[in-house]
Amino acid sequence: MAWGALINAVFTPIGSRPYRRSFGGVLHEMVFDPNDADIHESVTIAIKDAVQRHAPNIVIRGIRAQSENNTLAILIEFSRADDKSRTLKSPVVRLSKSDVVNLIAASRPL
């Protein structure tokens, strides 16, 4: 359940839910940013912000992000707020430019 809340908060583009326009984060925009030293910090801030606003039952323990060949690879270490002694790791999530385009297209009304 915690993993599902994390995924929804972090990977849902802001504005894509018709009745909850403020839900989600800006991580999808990071795929289009230049691959430079600032990408890790930008991704970390985007993930922590989305989790704080939309999944307060999750505590972020660590984030690793790497960008290469138009793909952003992210690993998130987290725990549930009610069980901080147990750290969970997400699988490595790869987000490409085509994934973002497909996410945005799928979120538009017909």
Contacts in CASP RR format, 6 or more apart in sequence:
PFRMAT RR
TARGET T0000
AUTHOR 0000-0000-0000
METHOD contacts of the structure
MODEL  1
MAWGALINAVFTPIGSRPYRRSFGGVLHEMVFDPNDADIHESVTIAIKDA
VQRHAPNIVIRGIRAQSENNTLAILIEFSRADDKSRTLKSPVVRLSKSDV
VNLIAASRPL
2 55 0 8 1.000
2 57 0 8 1.000
2 58 0 8 1.000
2 78 0 8 1.000
2 80 0 8 1.000
2 88 0 8 1.000
3 88 0 8 1.000
3 90 0 8 1.000
5 54 0 8 1.000
5 55 0 8 1.000
5 57 0 8 1.000
5 58 0 8 1.000
6 51 0 8 1.000
6 55 0 8 1.000
6 58 0 8 1.000
6 76 0 8 1.000
6 78 0 8 1.000
6 90 0 8 1.000
8 24 0 8 1.000
8 54 0 8 1.000
8 55 0 8 1.000
9 23 0 8 1.000
9 24 0 8 1.000
9 25 0 8 1.000
9 50 0 8 1.000
9 51 0 8 1.000
9 53 0 8 1.000
9 54 0 8 1.000
9 55 0 8 1.000
9 58 0 8 1.000
10 24 0 8 1.000
10 25 0 8 1.000
10 27 0 8 1.000
10 46 0 8 1.000
10 47 0 8 1.000
10 50 0 8 1.000
10 51 0 8 1.000
10 76 0 8 1.000
11 27 0 8 1.000
11 28 0 8 1.000
11 93 0 8 1.000
11 95 0 8 1.000
11 103 0 8 1.000
12 23 0 8 1.000
12 24 0 8 1.000
12 25 0 8 1.000
13 24 0 8 1.000
13 25 0 8 1.000
13 26 0 8 1.000
13 28 0 8 1.000
13 100 0 8 1.000
13 103 0 8 1.000
13 104 0 8 1.000
13 107 0 8 1.000
14 21 0 8 1.000
14 22 0 8 1.000
14 23 0 8 1.000
14 24 0 8 1.000
14 25 0 8 1.000
14 26 0 8 1.000
15 21 0 8 1.000
15 22 0 8 1.000
15 23 0 8 1.000
15 24 0 8 1.000
15 107 0 8 1.000
16 24 0 8 1.000
16 103 0 8 1.000
16 104 0 8 1.000
16 107 0 8 1.000
17 23 0 8 1.000
17 24 0 8 1.000
17 107 0 8 1.000
18 109 0 8 1.000
23 54 0 8 1.000
24 50 0 8 1.000
24 53 0 8 1.000
24 54 0 8 1.000
25 46 0 8 1.000
25 49 0 8 1.000
25 50 0 8 1.000
25 54 0 8 1.000
26 46 0 8 1.000
26 49 0 8 1.000
26 50 0 8 1.000
27 43 0 8 1.000
27 46 0 8 1.000
27 47 0 8 1.000
27 50 0 8 1.000
27 72 0 8 1.000
27 74 0 8 1.000
27 95 0 8 1.000
28 95 0 8 1.000
28 100 0 8 1.000
28 103 0 8 1.000
28 104 0 8 1.000
29 100 0 8 1.000
30 39 0 8 1.000
30 42 0 8 1.000
30 43 0 8 1.000
30 46 0 8 1.000
30 67 0 8 1.000
30 72 0 8 1.000
31 67 0 8 1.000
31 70 0 8 1.000
31 71 0 8 1.000
31 72 0 8 1.000
31 95 0 8 1.000
31 96 0 8 1.000
31 97 0 8 1.000
31 99 0 8 1.000
31 100 0 8 1.000
32 97 0 8 1.000
32 100 0 8 1.000
33 39 0 8 1.000
33 42 0 8 1.000
33 67 0 8 1.000
35 67 0 8 1.000
35 68 0 8 1.000
39 65 0 8 1.000
39 67 0 8 1.000
39 72 0 8 1.000
40 63 0 8 1.000
40 64 0 8 1.000
40 65 0 8 1.000
40 66 0 8 1.000
43 63 0 8 1.000
43 65 0 8 1.000
43 72 0 8 1.000
43 74 0 8 1.000
44 63 0 8 1.000
44 65 0 8 1.000
47 60 0 8 1.000
47 63 0 8 1.000
47 74 0 8 1.000
47 76 0 8 1.000
48 60 0 8 1.000
48 63 0 8 1.000
51 58 0 8 1.000
51 60 0 8 1.000
51 78 0 8 1.000
56 81 0 8 1.000
57 80 0 8 1.000
57 81 0 8 1.000
57 82 0 8 1.000
58 78 0 8 1.000
58 79 0 8 1.000
58 80 0 8 1.000
58 81 0 8 1.000
59 78 0 8 1.000
59 79 0 8 1.000
59 80 0 8 1.000
59 81 0 8 1.000
59 84 0 8 1.000
60 76 0 8 1.000
60 77 0 8 1.000
60 78 0 8 1.000
61 77 0 8 1.000
61 78 0 8 1.000
61 79 0 8 1.000
61 87 0 8 1.000
62 76 0 8 1.000
62 77 0 8 1.000
62 78 0 8 1.000
63 74 0 8 1.000
63 75 0 8 1.000
63 76 0 8 1.000
63 77 0 8 1.000
64 74 0 8 1.000
64 75 0 8 1.000
65 72 0 8 1.000
65 73 0 8 1.000
65 74 0 8 1.000
65 75 0 8 1.000
66 72 0 8 1.000
66 73 0 8 1.000
67 73 0 8 1.000
70 96 0 8 1.000
70 97 0 8 1.000
71 94 0 8 1.000
71 95 0 8 1.000
71 96 0 8 1.000
71 97 0 8 1.000
72 94 0 8 1.000
72 95 0 8 1.000
72 96 0 8 1.000
73 92 0 8 1.000
73 93 0 8 1.000
73 94 0 8 1.000
74 90 0 8 1.000
74 92 0 8 1.000
74 93 0 8 1.000
74 94 0 8 1.000
74 95 0 8 1.000
75 89 0 8 1.000
75 90 0 8 1.000
75 91 0 8 1.000
75 92 0 8 1.000
75 93 0 8 1.000
76 89 0 8 1.000
76 90 0 8 1.000
76 93 0 8 1.000
77 87 0 8 1.000
77 88 0 8 1.000
77 89 0 8 1.000
77 90 0 8 1.000
78 87 0 8 1.000
78 88 0 8 1.000
78 90 0 8 1.000
79 85 0 8 1.000
79 86 0 8 1.000
79 87 0 8 1.000
79 88 0 8 1.000
80 86 0 8 1.000
END
